[in-house]
Amino acid sequence: MTSRILSAVLALACALLAAPARAQDYPSRPITIVVPYGPGSYTDNVVRPVAVALQKVLGQTVVVDNKAGANGIVGTQFGARAKPDGYTLLAGSTTTLAANDGLYKSLPYDVRKDFVPIAGLASTSMMFVVRSDFPARTLKEFLAYAAKQPAPMPLAYGSSSAQVAVALLAKESGVKFTGIGYKGTPQAITDLVGGQVPAAIVDVANGVPQIRAGKLHALAISGTGRSVAAPDVPTLAETWPGTQLVTWVGLVAPAGTPGAIVDKLSAALATALATPEIKQQFITLSTELEPTSAQELGRRMQRDHVQWLDLIKAAGIQPE
């Protein structure tokens, strides 16, 4: 019995001694960041330059893996079930880690238990856009035009967050719309520019290039203030005080990932996001650079989970 106890104690000691060594040696092979949306999406556009900067800081290859499908659920589930060793990370967002929990009756992962936050990366708001030749030039004119139509006007969107924005617009204005969901924002914009749909709700980063190219016209944005990338576009709050929808993107890891590895990644991201190259790239992307610590991201995840569930209920959206 004594020898068995001694063996158990030695095994435990070896495990305790080995754990810091593994964290200290991390990363010793390529890291994968799963993006639960397709190429060209807002999340993808944010993560790719961050992956390059993180690679330089860590001295190890960082690969972006797009796993799109079901409003981000497919890729998020993959991230939740990945081995918690720091080599598979997930680009989480307001959509996947907050809004989806209220838009679906059940998810194949628990947004509050299956992930640990690493760092916040960026935030953006949504933009209400129409084709450049649309007869309405302001939100008020657009709503008046939509109200006169014989049937609810189609309004395209490419994310769960934008789906909530559609319902919020209908609730605040009293005008009915038919939400048309797409696999991603780029696809919604393609159909809007092509004339298949009359209007859409997109993120600012995807909308601004089309506006600058003269293909789309912006009616309003959902942020707390006007966007630096589109200062002439009014906010929803200018029409309905207090109305706002801001979304974020951050990196998370599967629950159970060693704290030392999370700390190392968080510190590396803080360094990467502080570089002039990243700051300039985010300006080019028309998105807000918003580096936050793991603790800050964790608090935001908890806060947004509650707020978006309340928004979804207030908008009258029934879970699918």
Secondary structure, DSSP 4 states (H G I P E B T S, - for coil): -HHHHHHHHHHHHHHHHHHHHHHHH--SS-EEEEESS-TTSHHHHHHHHHHHHHHHHHTS-EEEEE---TTTHHHHHHHHHS-SSSSEEEEEEHIIIIIHHHHSS--SS-TTTSEEEEEEEEEEEEEEEEETT-S--SHHHHHHHHHTSSSPEEEEESSHHHHHHHHHHHHHH---EEEEE-SSHHHHHHHHHHTSSSEEEEEHHHHHHHHHTTSEEEEEE-SSS-BTTBTTSPBGGGTSTT---EEEEEEEEETT--HHHHHHHHHHHHHHHTSHHHHHHHHHTT-EEEEE-HHHHHHHHHHHHHHHHHHHHHTTPPP-
